């Protein structure tokens, strides 16, 4: 269907076909067969080949655009212009373009000419400036100071001359002196801050510490964050460690780098802490390490908490864990038989007076290693997870007296007991209490010692009365080793999934946690 492209014009080939189908009122025949003129004609746009300029003029006069893209409209093959838009009813040489009833107001073709201003024939005289009125002597002249005093009525007004000793002038002078003194103090403070900034290389003195050792004020806070019983215990341990900690060699020390060398002593000859310059004091580094073990916080979170970068925080933890492992090793001691007998709890005196140790193995979840051999060595069928296994031995009062190295979760309890060196500590006539998973009677008999474990059922439907009684007795006493392991796993770094990156330091971490457990109160009284 052919349509008239002019805005608001409804003429089309469909309208013309309807007119032809109607009956002529004058001749009584169809309009199609009648000689009466048609109401309008449809004329095509000039083609691009014959008249490109006329085509562009028609498109511009139609004055339409695409609503989505806001681009100028261009005619298509079905677009036409009807005869009612031409002055002569069709395109002619006089009026070749449509200019009537285009749906908008046509701009006027007449150009407005602004007449030029005629040149001045005669210059007007420049008026003289008006003369200032003479000031009358009686009129008061308001100075800027008096204007301020008028705006602020509380300002003291004094009509005295210089050197006046009236109360108003004296008070004003005292106020001025105090303000000048304050200005001098502020200038000195600014100068000192600039000096400190120059000494620090133009940089700020470092990130503001969010968390320090003084933040923990109560014994409960210290216990929750470090595992020690009180703030006094924390201070005592730090005083014991401080002389040795001053000689620490930190990981990735600058001494290993040939480019940067730092002197090992200060100007007064005192030993200087080795490694890179630290942003925390030794006390805060000690607190950071204990919080990493006790709360299991990530390195990134501790770095934010103490105002460090994660790499520095990791160096501190790695250094202090190995340092504490060697320093706190004496807290995990195998006591003599006399020491155990003098501190034996009452429930053991009545049931098993010759007991020397209660032993059990505990498993700690670890992240799955990428190495397939390590995956197989650390897989535990009991836990259905990759684990590391540690043998723990406690005295009758609950203190950890033996701690083996960490083995893969695939290792059995008996193999760990034989490889860990536990049997070398056993003496004749000792009684070792364990679970049914430790069939080491022959190993203890070679050392003239006794193994006490719950009796086996031996395939019977029901155990004998004496065996049930013995099982109950052993279970009631052996449960204390589970309580000691629970204390050990109160350190959250051992309770969750152990990071694979810390596996090289796993033995040191477990040893430090066990030593801190031994500093707590007795498990059995």
Residue pairs with C-beta under 8 A, 6 or more apart in sequence:
1 12
1 13
1 14
1 78
2 12
2 13
2 42
2 78
2 79
2 80
3 11
3 12
3 13
3 78
3 79
3 80
4 10
4 11
4 12
4 42
4 80
4 81
4 82
4 85
5 45
5 62
5 64
5 75
5 79
5 80
5 81
6 62
6 81
6 82
6 85
6 98
6 101
6 102
6 103
7 62
7 63
7 64
7 102
7 103
7 104
8 103
9 82
9 84
9 85
9 101
9 103
11 40
11 42
11 82
11 84
12 42
13 42
16 38
16 39
16 40
16 42
19 31
19 38
19 39
20 30
20 31
20 32
21 30
21 31
21 32
22 30
22 31
23 29
23 30
23 31
24 30
24 31
24 34
24 36
26 34
26 36
27 34
27 35
27 36
40 82
40 83
40 84
41 82
41 83
41 89
41 90
42 80
42 81
42 82
42 83
43 80
43 81
43 82
43 83
43 86
43 90
43 91
44 80
45 55
45 58
45 59
45 75
45 79
45 80
45 81
46 52
46 54
46 55
46 58
47 55
48 55
54 96
54 97
55 75
57 97
58 75
58 81
58 97
58 98
59 72
59 73
59 74
59 75
61 97
61 98
61 99
61 102
62 73
62 75
62 81
62 98
62 102
63 102
63 103
63 104
64 72
64 73
65 71
65 72
65 73
66 73
81 98
83 89
83 90
84 100
84 101
85 98
85 99
85 100
85 101
85 102
86 92
86 95
86 98
86 99
86 100
87 94
87 95
87 99
87 100
88 94
88 95
91 97
99 106
142 150
148 155
149 155
149 157
156 168
156 171
156 172
158 164
158 166
158 168
158 169
158 172
160 166
160 169
196 205
197 203
197 204
206 279
206 307
207 279
207 307
207 308
208 307
209 280
209 284
209 306
209 307
210 304
210 305
210 306
210 307
211 305
211 306
212 284
212 287
213 234
213 283
213 284
213 287
216 222
216 225
216 226
216 231
216 287
217 231
218 231
219 229
219 230
219 231
222 228
222 229
222 230
222 231
222 233
222 234
223 229
223 230
224 294
225 287
225 290
225 291
225 294
225 295
226 234
226 287
226 290
226 291
226 294
226 516
227 290
227 293
227 294
227 490
227 491
227 513
227 516
227 517
227 520
228 234
228 237
228 290
228 516
228 519
229 519
229 520
229 521
233 519
234 287
237 519
238 282
238 283
238 286
241 286
241 323
241 324
241 327
242 282
244 323
244 327
245 282
245 285
245 286
245 323
246 271
246 273
246 282
247 271
247 273
247 274
248 273
248 274
248 275
248 319
248 320
248 323
249 255
249 274
249 275
249 319
250 274
250 275
250 276
250 278
250 315
250 316
250 319
251 275
251 315
251 318
251 319
252 275
252 276
252 315
253 274
253 275
253 276
254 260
254 261
254 262
254 275
254 276
255 261
255 262
255 274
255 275
262 272
263 272
264 271
264 272
264 274
265 271
265 272
266 272
275 315
275 319
276 315
278 285
278 312
278 316
279 307
279 308
279 312
280 288
280 306
280 308
280 316
284 306
285 316
285 320
286 320
288 302
288 306
288 313
288 316
288 317
288 320
289 316
289 317
289 320
289 321
289 324
290 516
291 297
291 302
292 299
292 302
292 317
292 493
293 321
293 491
293 493
293 509
293 512
293 513
293 516
294 490
294 491
294 492
294 493
295 492
296 491
296 492
296 493
296 495
296 496
297 305
299 310
299 313
299 314
299 317
300 310
302 308
302 313
302 317
303 309
303 310
303 312
303 313
306 313
308 316
318 505
321 505
321 508
321 509
321 512
322 505
322 508
324 508
324 512
324 515
325 507
325 508
325 509
325 511
325 512
328 511
328 512
328 515
328 516
329 511
329 515
331 514
331 515
331 518
331 519
332 400
332 401
332 402
332 403
332 511
332 514
332 515
332 518
333 401
334 401
334 402
334 425
335 395
335 401
337 356
337 427
337 430
340 355
340 356
340 395
340 396
341 353
343 395
343 396
343 397
344 353
344 355
344 396
344 397
345 396
345 397
345 524
345 525
347 476
347 477
347 524
348 355
348 396
348 477
351 473
351 477
352 431
352 433
352 452
352 473
352 477
354 429
354 430
354 431
354 450
355 396
355 431
355 432
355 433
355 452
355 477
356 426
356 427
356 430
356 431
356 432
356 449
357 393
357 394
357 395
357 401
357 402
357 430
357 432
357 433
358 393
358 394
358 395
358 396
358 432
358 433
358 434
358 477
358 478
358 480
358 481
359 391
359 392
359 393
359 394
359 402
359 417
359 422
359 432
359 433
359 434
359 438
359 481
360 391
360 392
360 434
360 435
360 478
360 481
360 482
360 485
361 389
361 390
361 391
361 392
361 413
361 416
361 437
362 389
362 390
362 392
362 485
362 488
362 489
363 380
363 382
363 383
363 387
363 388
363 389
363 390
363 409
364 387
364 388
364 389
364 390
364 406
364 489
364 494
364 498
364 510
365 383
365 385
365 386
365 387
365 496
365 497
365 498
366 378
366 386
366 387
366 388
366 497
366 498
366 500
366 503
367 386
367 497
367 498
367 499
367 500
368 375
368 386
368 500
369 375
369 378
369 386
369 500
374 408
375 386
376 410
377 408
377 410
378 386
378 387
378 388
378 408
378 409
378 410
379 385
379 386
379 387
379 408
379 409
379 410
380 386
380 387
380 389
380 409
380 410
383 409
385 409
386 409
387 408
387 409
388 406
388 407
388 408
388 409
388 498
388 503
388 506
389 406
389 407
389 408
389 409
389 411
389 413
389 416
390 403
390 404
390 405
390 406
390 407
390 510
391 402
391 403
391 404
391 413
391 416
391 417
391 420
391 422
392 400
392 402
392 403
392 404
392 481
392 484
392 485
392 488
392 514
393 400
393 401
393 402
393 403
393 422
393 481
394 400
394 401
394 480
394 481
394 484
394 523
395 401
396 480
396 524
397 522
397 523
397 524
397 525
398 480
398 483
398 484
398 522
398 523
398 524
399 484
399 518
399 522
399 523
400 484
400 488
400 514
400 517
400 518
402 422
402 425
403 510
403 511
403 514
404 416
404 420
404 421
404 422
405 420
405 507
406 506
406 507
406 510
407 416
407 419
413 437
413 438
414 438
414 439
414 440
417 423
417 438
417 440
417 443
418 440
418 443
423 440
423 443
423 444
423 447
426 432
426 444
426 447
426 449
427 447
427 449
428 447
428 448
428 449
429 448
429 449
429 450
430 447
430 449
430 450
431 449
431 450
431 451
431 452
432 444
432 449
432 450
432 451
432 452
433 452
433 453
433 474
433 477
433 478
434 440
434 451
434 452
434 453
434 478
435 453
435 454
435 478
436 453
436 454
436 456
438 451
438 453
440 451
441 451
444 450
444 451
452 474
453 474
454 470
454 471
454 474
454 475
455 463
455 467
455 470
455 471
457 463
463 471
480 523
480 524
483 523
484 517
484 523
487 517
487 520
487 523
488 494
488 510
488 513
488 514
488 517
489 495
490 517
491 513
491 516
493 502
493 509
493 513
494 509
494 510
494 513
498 506
502 509
